[in-house]
Amino acid sequence: MDVMYFAWVRERVGLPKEKVETSAATVAELIEELKSREDRYAAAFADLSALRVALDQELSDFDAPLEGVREVAFFPPMTGG
């Protein structure tokens, strides 16, 4: 699946997008896999309260299943303006 990173998440990970092979069943499991890769991922996902996730361009929760998902995007909360 494609995993996309936006704003400061992209800055910490160092990539805007990457293909990820995963056995994770949920977003939370995917995050744990990413965090175990390298310190830069651990830093990006250290505070989940400061992150949002979208699955195939729809806002979702960290406990959402990944089955059939083609794209996961991580980004900070957005404000209107």
C-alpha angles and dihedrals in degrees: 000000000000115000116197129195126200137193115341091355088064090046093054096043092042095223134085093208142356141177111247128195107205142168090200115131096198139028090253091056090049090052091052090051091050093046091054092055101071143335092260090063091045089054093048093051099036095109112036091180086071093054138077128193134208125195114205088344096308122112111249145168130260091247092056117123119250097209109130093003115139100181134033119187126191121197142148119265113282126226128206123242 
